[in-house]
Amino acid sequence: MPKKILVMLGMLAILFVQCTTKKNKSVLKESNLASQFYEIDINRDTVLHTQKGALINIPKGSLTGSTATAKLEIKEAYSMADILSAGLVTKSGKEILSSGGMILIDAAAGSDVKIAKPLSVSIPTDNMQDGMKLFKGVRNSDSTIDWTDPLPLQPKEITPGITAGKVLFEKECASCHNPVKDATGPALAFVDKRRDEKWLLAYVRNSAQMIANGDQLALCIYERYNKTAMTAFPTLTLEQLHQIFEYVDDKAIGTDPTSIPDIKKKMDSCKNYEKQLKLLQTKRAELVADNGKLTEAVNNLGPGRATSMSVPPTTQQPIPLVEATSAKSEYYKVKIETFGWYNIDVMTKNLPGYENSELMVRLIGTYKSEVTMYCLLPEKNIMLNGGLVNGKTDEYCFYTDDGKIPLPQNTRAVIIATYEENGQLYFGTTSFTTTRKQSPEITITATSSETMKMTIEKLNLSDFNIQIDQSKNAGSIKEVDEQLKAVEQLQPKDFSCGCGLIESSFSDSLADTANISTLLRKKK
């Protein structure tokens, strides 16, 4: 290569300095994902339906080997929790990716098999975005995977179900519904992934009867949409219902599912808000009634002094913040020509809504050596590994070493920090809502693999639930007052919590309110 070109390349490297990551010693690794093994006859047409919903079409003659049977190993990472547990960073070189799902298709250990003709693979995803491509995974020297060689996806097939669904939708539904925005009635995109089909069919056939019978969700929809019952379609079949939603979800490709209101989810959030509010109000009344002599003792300590009594945390599990899950909404279809990891992604620089921002995370506390830091944007399926800010020993960045990074705004972000020493696992988390500039702090503490696993499993469902010690009387009353303010954030915005709901039971322990400690940290 000419010397002049080498000099130019060196200058470019200086102009764009990436945030340097440490050697990967993370406990988040591929072995955390369960392997699925399939033994197949290479001389027969075979379709594998994997545990998490992928379809792998293996025509006769697609595989070759020394025997008539081949054993394949499959790993799947479609949710943010899967991606995190396996440490599968969503980067292509320096560029940030938003993932639609990852899959490993490989020959099992000891199996002599190769791909002779491309395999057709359908990958389920709920992160459909225009411009997504198929990336091949290349393993780095630190065992992380870089996603390279992007290829266009196969054109989506227009199925007979979509065609039939379009006719039905335009005839029966279009006067009141739009796939992706509210009209006379609610937007229909993703509804079939959020509601049970038995409930949906009953509602479409006779919503007025369900309202009369006191179905809470039917009542809430009725209240929210001007107390107008949906037209009944008593002869609609389950097959026709599937066709309508196949068409609707096809029209919603590229739409962020979180932009479509989920009334059931908001109802559940209302119940959770009301339950925690009542628990806090009850506890505050108990604390005030229980002050007695202890309050006098506190007052006798002198001006500016106080004491409190700590009690062990309860072992009862806190109530998780309600966020209803939804099934995968669509399939990407790709051609696999070699074994290895594959990832459906789009580069975020090609997406609207990403702005130049600054993010630096400060690590505080005792444990700081050999820490692996990750930044996750769960709703965008983005996971980035971090490295030290230039000139710092306790601040981490995720794109360039001055903390600059393109981020979507007003989006939930989670920071994860881990390391392992002498068989002991250390772990910490914090979360925040993205802005153009943020500098959260994180502390890591000794923990167990079970506790860490539980947190990861919950990551894609709700904010983290951190157990807090509960104190009594003067200090506790102040703490409950702060929690009462914070719990207001659990009340859904732009949604009436009075739409026919039946009040929940409030007999649970105060431990159920522990999960709002996350909200308190956000306020601070």
N, C-alpha and C positions, 0 to 999 in steps of 0.2 A: 504494500500500500504506500503511495507517495507520502513523503514526510509532511507536506503541506496539509494533507487531509488528516493525518494523525494529530497535528497541532490544532486544527479546527475542532476535531472531536474532543480533544482535551479541554478546549475552551468552553465548549457546550456543556461538558460534564461539570465544570466549575460553576457555570451560570445556573444550573439546576441541580442543587445538592439534595439528595433524598434523605429523609429521616432514617438514619442508620439503625437497623434492628440488631439486637444481640443474638448470639448463637442460641438457637431454639432449645430450651430445656423444659418446655411446657408439659404439664400433665394432660393437656388437651391434645389428643393425638388420634390418628386413624384407628388404632386398635380399640378405641372406645365405641366405634360403630360395629354392630353385630355383622358378621359375615353370613351370607346365605350361599349354600352350595347346591348346585344342580348337576345331576348326571344325565346326559342326553345321548341319544343315538344319532350320530352325525350323518347317517344315511336316510334319515326321515325328516320331513318338515316338522318343525317344533316351534311353539309359541310359549315363552315363559311369562307367567304373570307373577311378578315379584311381590314380596310382603308389603311394600309400601306403594304399590300401584303401577310400576313400570311394566310395559309390554315389550318383550324382546322377541322379534320374529327371526328365526334361524332356519332359512330354507335348506333343503337337502343340498349337500355339497358346499355349504358356506364355511364349514370348519374342516380342517384336515388334521390327521394325527396318525400315530403308529397303531392305534386300535380303533375299533368301531364305536367306542364310547368316549365321550369327553366330559370332564368335570370342570364346571365353571364356578368362579367365586364372584359374588355380587355384593357391593356395599352401596347404600343409598343415603343421601343427605339432601332432603328437600326443605325441611323447616330450619329456622334460625337456630333452634336448639341442637339439631343434628350437626349443622355447620360448625357451631361453637364447640361441641363436645369433641369433634374430630380435629379442631384447629385448622380448618380449611379456609384460609384467608382469601378474600375476594379481590385479588389484584392481578392485573396483567402487566408485568414489568412495574412501572411507576403508576399506571393508570388504575383508578378505582372502578370496580365492577359491581353491578347489582345483579345478584344471582337468581335464576329461575329454577335452580335445582342441579345437583351434582350426582353422578353415578360412576361407580367403578365396575368395569366388566373385565375380568381377568381369568386366565387359566389358573385353576387351583394348583397348589403346590404338588409337584409330582405328576401333573397331567401334561402329556406331550400333545399339545393342540395349538393350532394357529388359525387365524382368520384368512380364508382364501377368497371369499366374496363378502361384500359389505352386509352387516346385520342392520335391520331396521329397528330402531328403538323409539318407543313413545314414553316420554318422561312427564309425569303429572306435575303441575305447578299451579300456584295461585298468584304468581307474579308475572303476568303476561304484559310485555311492553314492546312497542314497536322498536325494531332495530336490533333485537336480540340475535345472537349468533352462537354457534357451537365452538367452545374453546377446548383444546387438548391440554391435559395436565402434564407438566414436566417437573420432576422432583429436583429441588435445589439441594445444595450441599448440607444445609441445616435441617433437611427432611421436610421442610415446607414445600408446598406445591405452587408453581407459577402457571398461570393459564395463558396459553400461546396459540398461535395459528388459527385465528377465528375464521369460521366458514359460515356461509348463509345457511339458514334452516330450510328444510323442505317446505314448499308451499302447503298451506293448510287445505285439507280436502273438504269440499262442501258435501256433506253427507245427505242422504235422503231425509234423515230426521230434521236437519236444519231447513231443508226446502219445505217439508210439510209443516214445520213449526212456524215458518214465516207466514204461510197462508192462514194458519189458525190465529196467529197473533194479530195480523192485520184485520181479520174478520171479527174477532171476538174481544180483543184486548186493547187495540191501539187507540180507541176513543177515550180511554181513561188512564192508560199506562204508557210510560216510556221506559226503554231498557235501562237507561243510566241516570235519569233524573226524575224527580217527583213531578206528577201532573195532578189530575183529579185524584188518582190513587198513587201509592208508593212506586218508586222505581223497582223493577223486577229483577235486575241483574243480581246474581249470587243468592237469590232467595232460596233456590232449591238446594244450595249447599249449607244453608243456615237453618232450615226447617225440615222436620221429618215429613216424608212424602205422604204418609197417612194423614197427617194434620193438613197438609197443603190440599190434598184432594178433597177432604171434607169441607175445608173453607171455601174452595172454588165452587163446589157443588151447592153449598147453602150456608153462607156466612151469617145470615140473619138468624138461623137456628142456633149456631154456635154462640152468637151474642146472647140470645135468649137463655141459653143453657149456662151462661156465666163464664165462658172461656176467657181467661184474662187477656191473652194476646189479641183475640178477636175484638174484645171490648176496647183495648187500647188503640188498635187500628181504627176502629169506628169513631172513637173520640178525636183522634188526631186528624182524621180526614173528614171534618165537617159533619160528623154523625150521619154519613151516607153509607148504607150497607152496599156491599158489592153485588152486582147482578149475579144471580144464581145460574149455574150451568150444570144442572142435575145429571145430564147424560155424558158429561166429559169423562173420557177414559183415562186410566193411568198412563197408557202409551201416549195419548195426545198431550197430557200434561208434560211428560218428558220431552216431547218434540218441541213444545212451546219454549221450555227452558233451555233446550239445546240451542234454539235459535237466539234467544235472549242473551245467553252467555257468549255466543259467538259474536253478537253485536257489541258486547262489553269488553272484548279483547283490547288490552292496552289501558283499561280503566283501573285505577287504584281501588281495590275492594273497600278500603277504609273511607272512600269518598261517598259510598252508598250507605245511607243510614240503616242500621240494624235495630229495628224497634224492640225485638226480643232482648237484645243485648242491653239496650238502654233501660228496659224494664228491670232486668236483673241488677243493673247498676243502681237503680232507684231503691230496690229492696235492700241492697247492701248498704247504701247510704243511710236509709232510714234505720236499719238494724244497728249500725255502728253509732249513729247519733243517739239512739235510745240507750244503748249500753253506756255511752259516756255520760249522758245526763243522769242515769241511774247511779253510776259510780260516784259522780260528783256529789250527789245528794247523800250517799252513804258516807263519803269522806267528811262532809260537813257535819253530819250527825255524830260521827265518831271522834271528832276533834277533842272534846272534853278536856281532861287534865293534861293530856299530851300537848294540846295547844297552849295551855297556860305555861307548861314547862318550856316550850319553845320561846314564848314571849319573855320569860324570865332570864333568858341567856344574855340579854342586853341588846342595845341598839345595833342593828346591822348584822346580827348573828342569828343563825337558825340551824336546826338539825332535822334529819329525817330518818326514818327507819326503812331499810331495804328488806324485801322479802324475795325468796327464790322465785324465778319465773315459773309460771305454770307449764305443765307438760302438754296441755291441750293445744292442738294445732290452731293457728290463727285462721280466720276466714280469708280466703284469697279474694283480691279485688276481682269482680266478675268481668270477664271478657270472653264472650262465647266464641268457640272455635268454629271454623268452617272447613268443609272438605275441599280438596283440590278442584280448581274450576276448569282446567283445560289440559290438553296434552300438546307438548312440543314433539315433533317427529324429527329424528336425526339418523344419519347413516354412520355406523361405526366400522372402521376398516382395520383398526389395530386395537389390541387390548390396552387397558389403562383407564385413568380417570378422565371424565368428560364433564363439562360444565356449560349450562345454558346461561348466558350473561349478556348484558348490555353495558357499554362504557358510560359512566355517569356524566362524562363531559358532553355526551350527546343528548342528555335529558334536560327538560325544562325544570326550573325551580331550584337548581343548585347554584349557590352563590359563594364567592371567595370569602372564606371565614378564617378564624384563628381558634385553635384548640390545643391547649397544653394542660396535661394532667399532672398534678403534684402528688408524689408519693410521700405520705407522712407516717410516723410511727417507728417502731423498732426494726421491722423486717424489711430490708431493702435490697439485699444482694441477689443477683441472678433472677430478677423478677421478669416474667413474661407478661406484657400488657396488651390487651385487645380493646378496640372500640367497635361496638356493634350498633347498627341501625336496624332493629328487628323488622320494622314495617317495610324496609327497602331491601332486605336480605343482603346486607353489606356487613362484612367483618374484616377489620384491618388490624395488622399487628403493629405494635409501637416500638419506638426506639428513643434514646435520650435526645432531648433538645440540645442543640449545639452549645457546649460550654457548661452544661448542667449535669448534676449527678442524681437529681431526684425529680426531674420533670421530663415527661414523655410526650412525644408527638407521633403523628400517624401518616404524614404525607411528605412534607419537606421539613428539614431540621430546624426551621424557625417557627414551627407550629402552624404554618399556613396550610389550608386544606379546603377544597370545595365541598360544601355541605348543603343538603336540603334544609330549609328553615322550618322552625316550629315542629320538629320531628323528634320523637323519643330516641334517646341515645343511652347506651349502657356501657360502662367501663368495667372490664374484668381484669384482675391481676392475680397471678398465681406463681408459686415456685415450690420446690420440694427440696428438703434438706434432711439427711439422715433418716429417711423414711417418714418424716413428718410433712404433711401437706399444709400449705399456707394459701389463703384465699381471701379476696376482697372484692366488693362490687360497689358501684355508685351509679346513679342515673341522673339525667338532666334533659331538658328540652333545648334543641340546638338554636343558637343565635349566631350573629356574625362574629362574636367574640365570647369565649367562655374558658374558665380555668378551674375545673372541679378538682377536689382533693379526694384521695382514696387511701384507706388504711387496710392493711392485710393482717390477718390473725391466723393462728393455728386452728385447723378444722379437720373434719373427717371426710373421706371420699364420699360417704353416703350423704352428708350434708351438702357438699358441693354438687353432687349429682342431682339432688332434689331441687337445688336452685336452678341448675341448667335446664332441667325438665320443665320448670315453671316459667322460664325466661320468655317463651313465646306466647304465654297466656296472660301474664299480669306483671305488674311491678313486683319487685322483690319484697318478701315479707321478712323483716328483720325483727327477731324477738328482743324486747327491751325489758329491763328490770322495772318493776313497779314499786314505787315508794308510797308512803301513806301521808295523809293530812296536809300540812302546809305546802310542802314541796309537790306533793301529788296533785293537790287541787290546782296549782299553777300549771302543772303539766297537762292535766285534763282540759283546762281552759284553752291551752295552746292547741290541743288535739281537736277540741270542738271547732276552732277556727279552721284547722287544716282539713277536717272531715267534710267541710262544705265543698271542697274541690272534688269530692266523689260524686256530687250531685250532677247528673248529665246536663250539659248546656243545651239550650233551645229545645227542651223536652219537658213536658209536664209529668210529674211523678204521681199525679192523682187520677190517671186514666183508668179507673175501674179496678185498681189493684187492691188485693186483700192484704191487710197488715200482717207482717211476718211475726213469728214468735221471737220474743226478746229475752229468753231465759238463759242464753249462753253466757259463758264466763267473760269477764273483762279482757281476758287474753285475746279474744277475737278482735280487739281494737289494735293489736300490736302492729298490724300491717300498715297503719297510717304513719308510722315513724318515718317511712320513706317520704311521705308528703312533707313532714316537718323538716327533714333534711333539705328538701328542695327549697323550702321557704328561706332557710338560713343561707 
